[in-house]
């Protein structure tokens, strides 16, 4: 699994604009859970869906007024996946 972290600008503390909300809603419409944070958001995706999810974030953010999108991807270690799901691994 891959962790996608993204930050969408312009940044308005405590007031995410439509450029942020639209990107998050697009990802959630794919059945994924977005962790919304004060300075960025993240979502765990399969390697097969990373292009589709990344594309949706970028397309919706820029279509709704974003000026800049930072996107970072990293592989989630297998134990972290189990911990996030509440499993102990035993």
Biopython code that builds the backbone (N, CA, C, O; Angstrom):
import numpy as np
from Bio.PDB.StructureBuilder import StructureBuilder

atoms = [
    (1, "UNK", "N", (0.847, -1.178, 0.000)),
    (1, "UNK", "CA", (0.000, 0.000, 0.000)),
    (1, "UNK", "C", (0.891, 1.239, 0.000)),
    (1, "UNK", "O", (2.047, 1.201, 0.422)),
    (2, "UNK", "N", (0.313, 2.339, -0.488)),
    (2, "UNK", "CA", (1.040, 3.605, -0.555)),
    (2, "UNK", "C", (0.300, 4.677, 0.231)),
    (2, "UNK", "O", (-0.929, 4.739, 0.217)),
    (3, "UNK", "N", (1.051, 5.502, 0.903)),
    (3, "UNK", "CA", (0.493, 6.647, 1.607)),
    (3, "UNK", "C", (0.697, 7.868, 0.730)),
    (3, "UNK", "O", (1.831, 8.221, 0.407)),
    (4, "UNK", "N", (-0.391, 8.512, 0.344)),
    (4, "UNK", "CA", (-0.317, 9.771, -0.402)),
    (4, "UNK", "C", (-0.595, 10.905, 0.571)),
    (4, "UNK", "O", (-1.637, 10.936, 1.226)),
    (5, "UNK", "N", (0.341, 11.829, 0.658)),
    (5, "UNK", "CA", (0.152, 13.023, 1.474)),
    (5, "UNK", "C", (0.074, 14.202, 0.513)),
    (5, "UNK", "O", (0.872, 14.308, -0.418)),
    (6, "UNK", "N", (-0.889, 15.082, 0.746)),
    (6, "UNK", "CA", (-1.036, 16.216, -0.164)),
    (6, "UNK", "C", (-1.412, 17.493, 0.579)),
    (6, "UNK", "O", (-2.155, 17.482, 1.560)),
    (7, "UNK", "N", (-0.872, 18.582, 0.072)),
    (7, "UNK", "CA", (-1.171, 19.911, 0.578)),
    (7, "UNK", "C", (-1.614, 20.756, -0.606)),
    (7, "UNK", "O", (-0.968, 20.778, -1.653)),
    (8, "UNK", "N", (-2.724, 21.446, -0.417)),
    (8, "UNK", "CA", (-3.313, 22.231, -1.497)),
    (8, "UNK", "C", (-3.313, 23.702, -1.071)),
    (8, "UNK", "O", (-3.776, 24.048, 0.016)),
    (9, "UNK", "N", (-2.791, 24.545, -1.937)),
    (9, "UNK", "CA", (-2.726, 25.983, -1.648)),
    (9, "UNK", "C", (-3.612, 26.747, -2.620)),
    (9, "UNK", "O", (-3.839, 26.253, -3.724)),
    (10, "UNK", "N", (-4.117, 27.907, -2.279)),
    (10, "UNK", "CA", (-3.723, 28.701, -1.132)),
    (10, "UNK", "C", (-4.265, 28.114, 0.173)),
    (10, "UNK", "O", (-5.332, 27.501, 0.211)),
    (11, "UNK", "N", (-3.499, 28.325, 1.227)),
    (11, "UNK", "CA", (-3.805, 27.809, 2.541)),
    (11, "UNK", "C", (-4.535, 28.884, 3.340)),
    (11, "UNK", "O", (-4.067, 30.018, 3.436)),
    (12, "UNK", "N", (-5.676, 28.525, 3.908)),
    (12, "UNK", "CA", (-6.452, 29.429, 4.762)),
    (12, "UNK", "C", (-6.701, 28.695, 6.074)),
    (12, "UNK", "O", (-7.568, 27.825, 6.145)),
    (13, "UNK", "N", (-5.951, 29.040, 7.104)),
    (13, "UNK", "CA", (-6.022, 28.334, 8.382)),
    (13, "UNK", "C", (-7.458, 28.269, 8.907)),
    (13, "UNK", "O", (-8.129, 29.288, 9.066)),
    (14, "UNK", "N", (-7.907, 27.030, 9.172)),
    (14, "UNK", "CA", (-9.226, 26.816, 9.734)),
    (14, "UNK", "C", (-10.376, 26.962, 8.756)),
    (14, "UNK", "O", (-11.530, 26.753, 9.128)),
    (15, "UNK", "N", (-10.084, 27.319, 7.508)),
    (15, "UNK", "CA", (-11.132, 27.541, 6.504)),
    (15, "UNK", "C", (-10.723, 26.925, 5.177)),
    (15, "UNK", "O", (-10.354, 27.652, 4.254)),
    (16, "UNK", "N", (-10.779, 25.598, 5.057)),
    (16, "UNK", "CA", (-10.398, 25.002, 3.768)),
    (16, "UNK", "C", (-11.363, 25.455, 2.679)),
    (16, "UNK", "O", (-12.580, 25.322, 2.814)),
    (17, "UNK", "N", (-10.814, 25.978, 1.625)),
    (17, "UNK", "CA", (-11.633, 26.471, 0.528)),
    (17, "UNK", "C", (-12.171, 25.343, -0.340)),
    (17, "UNK", "O", (-11.895, 24.166, -0.108)),
    (18, "UNK", "N", (-12.939, 25.732, -1.338)),
    (18, "UNK", "CA", (-13.518, 24.763, -2.265)),
    (18, "UNK", "C", (-12.437, 23.970, -2.980)),
    (18, "UNK", "O", (-12.662, 22.808, -3.316)),
    (19, "UNK", "N", (-11.269, 24.558, -3.225)),
    (19, "UNK", "CA", (-10.169, 23.857, -3.894)),
    (19, "UNK", "C", (-9.687, 22.666, -3.058)),
    (19, "UNK", "O", (-9.236, 21.668, -3.619)),
    (20, "UNK", "N", (-9.774, 22.754, -1.742)),
    (20, "UNK", "CA", (-9.405, 21.654, -0.855)),
    (20, "UNK", "C", (-10.561, 20.671, -0.723)),
    (20, "UNK", "O", (-10.376, 19.462, -0.861)),
    (21, "UNK", "N", (-11.742, 21.190, -0.456)),
    (21, "UNK", "CA", (-12.919, 20.323, -0.252)),
    (21, "UNK", "C", (-13.212, 19.473, -1.490)),
    (21, "UNK", "O", (-13.531, 18.291, -1.362)),
    (22, "UNK", "N", (-13.110, 20.055, -2.673)),
    (22, "UNK", "CA", (-13.414, 19.308, -3.900)),
    (22, "UNK", "C", (-12.445, 18.148, -4.106)),
    (22, "UNK", "O", (-12.854, 17.065, -4.525)),
    (23, "UNK", "N", (-11.166, 18.367, -3.815)),
    (23, "UNK", "CA", (-10.175, 17.293, -3.959)),
    (23, "UNK", "C", (-10.455, 16.163, -2.976)),
    (23, "UNK", "O", (-10.391, 14.989, -3.342)),
    (24, "UNK", "N", (-10.762, 16.510, -1.739)),
    (24, "UNK", "CA", (-11.057, 15.492, -0.726)),
    (24, "UNK", "C", (-12.333, 14.742, -1.082)),
    (24, "UNK", "O", (-12.378, 13.517, -0.973)),
    (25, "UNK", "N", (-13.359, 15.449, -1.501)),
    (25, "UNK", "CA", (-14.621, 14.810, -1.882)),
    (25, "UNK", "C", (-14.430, 13.850, -3.054)),
    (25, "UNK", "O", (-15.065, 12.796, -3.095)),
    (26, "UNK", "N", (-13.572, 14.196, -4.000)),
    (26, "UNK", "CA", (-13.308, 13.321, -5.151)),
    (26, "UNK", "C", (-12.689, 12.005, -4.693)),
    (26, "UNK", "O", (-13.049, 10.936, -5.186)),
    (27, "UNK", "N", (-11.756, 12.090, -3.746)),
    (27, "UNK", "CA", (-11.112, 10.879, -3.227)),
    (27, "UNK", "C", (-12.106, 10.058, -2.417)),
    (27, "UNK", "O", (-12.156, 8.835, -2.550)),
    (28, "UNK", "N", (-12.892, 10.716, -1.583)),
    (28, "UNK", "CA", (-13.882, 9.997, -0.775)),
    (28, "UNK", "C", (-14.940, 9.333, -1.649)),
    (28, "UNK", "O", (-15.475, 8.286, -1.285)),
    (29, "UNK", "N", (-15.244, 9.932, -2.797)),
    (29, "UNK", "CA", (-16.213, 9.334, -3.723)),
    (29, "UNK", "C", (-15.697, 8.018, -4.301)),
    (29, "UNK", "O", (-16.474, 7.214, -4.815)),
    (30, "UNK", "N", (-14.386, 7.803, -4.215)),
    (30, "UNK", "CA", (-13.784, 6.542, -4.659)),
    (30, "UNK", "C", (-13.839, 5.485, -3.564)),
    (30, "UNK", "O", (-13.331, 4.377, -3.736)),
    (31, "UNK", "N", (-14.456, 5.829, -2.440)),
    (31, "UNK", "CA", (-14.579, 4.875, -1.341)),
    (31, "UNK", "C", (-13.378, 4.853, -0.413)),
    (31, "UNK", "O", (-13.218, 3.912, 0.364)),
    (32, "UNK", "N", (-12.531, 5.872, -0.481)),
    (32, "UNK", "CA", (-11.333, 5.936, 0.353)),
    (32, "UNK", "C", (-11.539, 6.919, 1.489)),
    (32, "UNK", "O", (-12.316, 7.867, 1.372)),
    (33, "UNK", "N", (-10.836, 6.686, 2.588)),
    (33, "UNK", "CA", (-10.935, 7.552, 3.753)),
    (33, "UNK", "C", (-9.746, 8.508, 3.779)),
    (33, "UNK", "O", (-8.593, 8.081, 3.835)),
    (34, "UNK", "N", (-10.037, 9.788, 3.738)),
    (34, "UNK", "CA", (-9.007, 10.823, 3.770)),
    (34, "UNK", "C", (-8.831, 11.282, 5.211)),
    (34, "UNK", "O", (-9.804, 11.570, 5.909)),
    (35, "UNK", "N", (-7.578, 11.345, 5.644)),
    (35, "UNK", "CA", (-7.280, 11.932, 6.950)),
    (35, "UNK", "C", (-6.959, 13.398, 6.705)),
    (35, "UNK", "O", (-5.908, 13.739, 6.162)),
    (36, "UNK", "N", (-7.887, 14.256, 7.116)),
    (36, "UNK", "CA", (-7.755, 15.693, 6.894)),
    (36, "UNK", "C", (-6.972, 16.297, 8.047)),
    (36, "UNK", "O", (-7.336, 16.116, 9.209)),
    (37, "UNK", "N", (-5.900, 17.013, 7.735)),
    (37, "UNK", "CA", (-5.083, 17.630, 8.762)),
    (37, "UNK", "C", (-5.024, 19.130, 8.595)),
    (37, "UNK", "O", (-5.459, 19.658, 7.571)),
    (38, "UNK", "N", (-4.485, 19.836, 9.598)),
    (38, "UNK", "CA", (-4.461, 21.296, 9.537)),
    (38, "UNK", "C", (-3.536, 21.862, 8.455)),
    (38, "UNK", "O", (-3.748, 22.978, 7.983)),
    (39, "UNK", "N", (-2.519, 21.102, 8.064)),
    (39, "UNK", "CA", (-1.574, 21.602, 7.063)),
    (39, "UNK", "C", (-1.480, 20.707, 5.840)),
    (39, "UNK", "O", (-0.731, 21.007, 4.909)),
    (40, "UNK", "N", (-2.225, 19.618, 5.830)),
    (40, "UNK", "CA", (-2.209, 18.688, 4.714)),
    (40, "UNK", "C", (-3.113, 17.510, 5.020)),
    (40, "UNK", "O", (-3.612, 17.365, 6.136)),
    (41, "UNK", "N", (-3.313, 16.686, 4.036)),
    (41, "UNK", "CA", (-4.183, 15.531, 4.183)),
    (41, "UNK", "C", (-3.478, 14.295, 3.649)),
    (41, "UNK", "O", (-2.468, 14.398, 2.952)),
    (42, "UNK", "N", (-4.017, 13.123, 3.981)),
    (42, "UNK", "CA", (-3.394, 11.888, 3.503)),
    (42, "UNK", "C", (-4.452, 10.829, 3.264)),
    (42, "UNK", "O", (-5.562, 10.886, 3.793)),
    (43, "UNK", "N", (-4.068, 9.859, 2.447)),
    (43, "UNK", "CA", (-4.934, 8.731, 2.125)),
    (43, "UNK", "C", (-4.045, 7.542, 1.779)),
    (43, "UNK", "O", (-2.992, 7.709, 1.162)),
    (44, "UNK", "N", (-4.466, 6.343, 2.175)),
    (44, "UNK", "CA", (-3.743, 5.120, 1.841)),
    (44, "UNK", "C", (-4.421, 4.506, 0.625)),
    (44, "UNK", "O", (-5.637, 4.318, 0.608)),
    (45, "UNK", "N", (-3.609, 4.189, -0.410)),
    (45, "UNK", "CA", (-4.146, 3.655, -1.659)),
    (45, "UNK", "C", (-3.335, 2.441, -2.104)),
    (45, "UNK", "O", (-2.199, 2.243, -1.672)),
    (46, "UNK", "N", (-3.926, 1.651, -2.956)),
    (46, "UNK", "CA", (-3.188, 0.537, -3.542)),
    (46, "UNK", "C", (-2.291, 1.072, -4.659)),
    (46, "UNK", "O", (-2.592, 2.109, -5.250)),
    (47, "UNK", "N", (-1.205, 0.380, -4.947)),
    (47, "UNK", "CA", (-0.344, 0.819, -6.049)),
    (47, "UNK", "C", (-1.099, 0.903, -7.383)),
    (47, "UNK", "O", (-0.756, 1.718, -8.239)),
    (48, "UNK", "N", (-2.112, 0.072, -7.556)),
    (48, "UNK", "CA", (-2.875, 0.082, -8.801)),
    (48, "UNK", "C", (-3.766, 1.313, -8.943)),
    (48, "UNK", "O", (-4.120, 1.694, -10.059)),
    (49, "UNK", "N", (-4.131, 1.939, -7.825)),
    (49, "UNK", "CA", (-5.022, 3.095, -7.912)),
    (49, "UNK", "C", (-4.323, 4.428, -7.680)),
    (49, "UNK", "O", (-4.976, 5.471, -7.689)),
    (50, "UNK", "N", (-3.014, 4.415, -7.474)),
    (50, "UNK", "CA", (-2.303, 5.651, -7.150)),
    (50, "UNK", "C", (-2.429, 6.706, -8.259)),
    (50, "UNK", "O", (-2.571, 7.891, -7.955)),
    (51, "UNK", "N", (-2.383, 6.315, -9.493)),
    (51, "UNK", "CA", (-2.498, 7.284, -10.586)),
    (51, "UNK", "C", (-3.897, 7.895, -10.632)),
    (51, "UNK", "O", (-4.046, 9.102, -10.819)),
    (52, "UNK", "N", (-4.907, 7.071, -10.464)),
    (52, "UNK", "CA", (-6.286, 7.561, -10.492)),
    (52, "UNK", "C", (-6.560, 8.522, -9.332)),
    (52, "UNK", "O", (-7.160, 9.579, -9.525)),
    (53, "UNK", "N", (-6.122, 8.152, -8.143)),
    (53, "UNK", "CA", (-6.358, 8.990, -6.972)),
    (53, "UNK", "C", (-5.560, 10.294, -7.074)),
    (53, "UNK", "O", (-6.103, 11.371, -6.827)),
    (54, "UNK", "N", (-4.290, 10.204, -7.431)),
    (54, "UNK", "CA", (-3.465, 11.407, -7.598)),
    (54, "UNK", "C", (-4.062, 12.331, -8.650)),
    (54, "UNK", "O", (-4.116, 13.546, -8.460)),
    (55, "UNK", "N", (-4.503, 11.759, -9.747)),
    (55, "UNK", "CA", (-5.110, 12.551, -10.812)),
    (55, "UNK", "C", (-6.362, 13.277, -10.352)),
    (55, "UNK", "O", (-6.589, 14.431, -10.714)),
    (56, "UNK", "N", (-7.176, 12.595, -9.551)),
    (56, "UNK", "CA", (-8.400, 13.216, -9.041)),
    (56, "UNK", "C", (-8.073, 14.374, -8.108)),
    (56, "UNK", "O", (-8.715, 15.422, -8.172)),
    (57, "UNK", "N", (-7.088, 14.195, -7.251)),
    (57, "UNK", "CA", (-6.674, 15.271, -6.342)),
    (57, "UNK", "C", (-6.246, 16.493, -7.153)),
    (57, "UNK", "O", (-6.729, 17.601, -6.920)),
    (58, "UNK", "N", (-5.346, 16.284, -8.096)),
    (58, "UNK", "CA", (-4.834, 17.394, -8.902)),
    (58, "UNK", "C", (-5.933, 18.052, -9.729)),
    (58, "UNK", "O", (-6.050, 19.277, -9.749)),
    (59, "UNK", "N", (-6.730, 17.248, -10.404)),
    (59, "UNK", "CA", (-7.765, 17.792, -11.284)),
    (59, "UNK", "C", (-8.773, 18.634, -10.504)),
    (59, "UNK", "O", (-9.098, 19.750, -10.910)),
    (60, "UNK", "N", (-9.262, 18.105, -9.395)),
    (60, "UNK", "CA", (-10.276, 18.833, -8.635)),
    (60, "UNK", "C", (-9.699, 20.049, -7.920)),
    (60, "UNK", "O", (-10.357, 21.086, -7.837)),
    (61, "UNK", "N", (-8.499, 19.934, -7.411)),
    (61, "UNK", "CA", (-7.883, 21.087, -6.742)),
    (61, "UNK", "C", (-7.716, 22.251, -7.721)),
    (61, "UNK", "O", (-8.134, 23.372, -7.431)),
    (62, "UNK", "N", (-7.112, 21.989, -8.866)),
    (62, "UNK", "CA", (-6.866, 23.071, -9.824)),
    (62, "UNK", "C", (-8.157, 23.566, -10.479)),
    (62, "UNK", "O", (-8.271, 24.752, -10.787)),
    (63, "UNK", "N", (-9.121, 22.685, -10.695)),
    (63, "UNK", "CA", (-10.401, 23.106, -11.273)),
    (63, "UNK", "C", (-11.173, 24.025, -10.329)),
    (63, "UNK", "O", (-12.070, 24.753, -10.753)),
    (64, "UNK", "N", (-10.813, 23.983, -9.044)),
    (64, "UNK", "CA", (-11.540, 24.777, -8.057)),
    (64, "UNK", "C", (-10.693, 25.884, -7.426)),
    (64, "UNK", "O", (-11.003, 26.358, -6.333)),
    (65, "UNK", "N", (-9.630, 26.293, -8.112)),
    (65, "UNK", "CA", (-8.899, 27.470, -7.696)),
    (65, "UNK", "C", (-7.568, 27.274, -6.998)),
    (65, "UNK", "O", (-6.984, 28.252, -6.531)),
    (66, "UNK", "N", (-7.066, 26.060, -6.907)),
    (66, "UNK", "CA", (-5.757, 25.860, -6.281)),
    (66, "UNK", "C", (-4.679, 26.555, -7.095)),
    (66, "UNK", "O", (-4.766, 26.648, -8.319)),
    (67, "UNK", "N", (-3.661, 27.042, -6.396)),
    (67, "UNK", "CA", (-2.512, 27.654, -7.058)),
    (67, "UNK", "C", (-1.295, 26.739, -7.031)),
    (67, "UNK", "O", (-0.376, 26.891, -7.835)),
    (68, "UNK", "N", (-1.296, 25.779, -6.093)),
    (68, "UNK", "CA", (-0.159, 24.873, -5.934)),
    (68, "UNK", "C", (-0.636, 23.626, -5.203)),
    (68, "UNK", "O", (-1.425, 23.715, -4.262)),
    (69, "UNK", "N", (-0.157, 22.463, -5.635)),
    (69, "UNK", "CA", (-0.451, 21.208, -4.945)),
    (69, "UNK", "C", (0.863, 20.474, -4.738)),
    (69, "UNK", "O", (1.611, 20.233, -5.685)),
    (70, "UNK", "N", (1.133, 20.126, -3.496)),
    (70, "UNK", "CA", (2.295, 19.288, -3.172)),
    (70, "UNK", "C", (1.768, 17.889, -2.908)),
    (70, "UNK", "O", (0.835, 17.701, -2.127)),
    (71, "UNK", "N", (2.374, 16.908, -3.567)),
    (71, "UNK", "CA", (1.938, 15.523, -3.436)),
    (71, "UNK", "C", (3.160, 14.665, -3.149)),
    (71, "UNK", "O", (4.157, 14.722, -3.869)),
    (72, "UNK", "N", (3.072, 13.881, -2.104)),
    (72, "UNK", "CA", (4.174, 13.012, -1.685)),
    (72, "UNK", "C", (3.628, 11.602, -1.541)),
    (72, "UNK", "O", (2.542, 11.408, -0.995)),
    (73, "UNK", "N", (4.372, 10.619, -2.027)),
    (73, "UNK", "CA", (3.951, 9.222, -1.917)),
    (73, "UNK", "C", (5.059, 8.399, -1.286)),
    (73, "UNK", "O", (6.239, 8.600, -1.572)),
    (74, "UNK", "N", (4.665, 7.467, -0.422)),
    (74, "UNK", "CA", (5.638, 6.546, 0.161)),
    (74, "UNK", "C", (4.963, 5.215, 0.449)),
    (74, "UNK", "O", (3.761, 5.142, 0.704)),
    (75, "UNK", "N", (5.764, 4.179, 0.400)),
    (75, "UNK", "CA", (5.259, 2.842, 0.688)),
    (75, "UNK", "C", (4.996, 2.724, 2.184)),
    (75, "UNK", "O", (5.813, 3.147, 3.001)),
    (76, "UNK", "N", (3.847, 2.142, 2.536)),
    (76, "UNK", "CA", (3.497, 1.908, 3.927)),
    (76, "UNK", "C", (4.010, 0.531, 4.314)),
    (76, "UNK", "O", (3.665, -0.456, 3.665)),
    (77, "UNK", "N", (4.836, 0.442, 5.368)),
    (77, "UNK", "CA", (5.325, -0.872, 5.797)),
    (77, "UNK", "C", (4.159, -1.785, 6.181)),
    (77, "UNK", "O", (3.160, -1.301, 6.712)),
    (78, "UNK", "N", (4.262, -3.088, 5.927)),
    (78, "UNK", "CA", (3.161, -4.018, 6.235)),
    (78, "UNK", "C", (2.684, -3.939, 7.682)),
    (78, "UNK", "O", (1.480, -4.023, 7.923)),
    (79, "UNK", "N", (3.569, -3.783, 8.639)),
    (79, "UNK", "CA", (3.144, -3.712, 10.037)),
    (79, "UNK", "C", (2.327, -2.453, 10.293)),
    (79, "UNK", "O", (1.389, -2.482, 11.089)),
    (80, "UNK", "N", (2.663, -1.359, 9.642)),
    (80, "UNK", "CA", (1.912, -0.120, 9.811)),
    (80, "UNK", "C", (0.497, -0.287, 9.285)),
    (80, "UNK", "O", (-0.449, 0.241, 9.869)),
    (81, "UNK", "N", (0.342, -1.026, 8.173)),
    (81, "UNK", "CA", (-0.985, -1.279, 7.628)),
    (81, "UNK", "C", (-1.831, -2.015, 8.651)),
    (81, "UNK", "O", (-2.991, -1.660, 8.860)),
    (82, "UNK", "N", (-1.271, -3.037, 9.293)),
    (82, "UNK", "CA", (-2.019, -3.804, 10.282)),
    (82, "UNK", "C", (-2.346, -2.952, 11.490)),
    (82, "UNK", "O", (-3.445, -3.063, 12.034)),
    (83, "UNK", "N", (-1.422, -2.101, 11.930)),
    (83, "UNK", "CA", (-1.662, -1.243, 13.085)),
    (83, "UNK", "C", (-2.786, -0.261, 12.807)),
    (83, "UNK", "O", (-3.618, 0.003, 13.675)),
    (84, "UNK", "N", (-2.810, 0.280, 11.592)),
    (84, "UNK", "CA", (-3.857, 1.225, 11.231)),
    (84, "UNK", "C", (-5.226, 0.567, 11.213)),
    (84, "UNK", "O", (-6.237, 1.233, 11.437)),
    (85, "UNK", "N", (-5.269, -0.733, 10.949)),
    (85, "UNK", "CA", (-6.524, -1.463, 10.888)),
    (85, "UNK", "C", (-6.901, -2.029, 12.254)),
    (85, "UNK", "O", (-7.947, -2.663, 12.396)),
    (86, "UNK", "N", (-6.049, -1.803, 13.268)),
    (86, "UNK", "CA", (-6.358, -2.307, 14.593)),
    (86, "UNK", "C", (-5.988, -3.744, 14.813)),
    (86, "UNK", "O", (-6.422, -4.343, 15.797)),
    (87, "UNK", "N", (-5.191, -4.329, 13.923)),
    (87, "UNK", "CA", (-4.771, -5.714, 14.057)),
    (87, "UNK", "C", (-3.440, -5.767, 14.792)),
    (87, "UNK", "O", (-2.650, -4.825, 14.729)),
    (88, "UNK", "N", (-3.197, -6.854, 15.477)),
    (88, "UNK", "CA", (-1.969, -6.967, 16.251)),
    (88, "UNK", "C", (-0.853, -7.644, 15.495)),
    (88, "UNK", "O", (0.310, -7.503, 15.874)),
    (89, "UNK", "N", (-1.156, -8.363, 14.456)),
    (89, "UNK", "CA", (-0.149, -9.051, 13.677)),
    (89, "UNK", "C", (0.204, -10.412, 14.237)),
    (89, "UNK", "O", (1.110, -11.075, 13.731)),
    (90, "UNK", "N", (-0.499, -10.840, 15.278)),
    (90, "UNK", "CA", (-0.231, -12.173, 15.846)),
    (90, "UNK", "C", (-1.328, -13.134, 15.494)),
    (90, "UNK", "O", (-1.275, -14.301, 15.884)),
]
sb = StructureBuilder()
sb.init_structure("model")
sb.init_model(0)
sb.init_chain("A")
sb.init_seg("    ")
for serial, (resi, resn, name, xyz) in enumerate(atoms, 1):
    if name == "N":
        sb.init_residue(resn, " ", resi, " ")
    sb.init_atom(name, np.array(xyz, "f"), 0.0, 1.0, " ", f" {name:<3s}", serial, name[0])
structure = sb.get_structure()
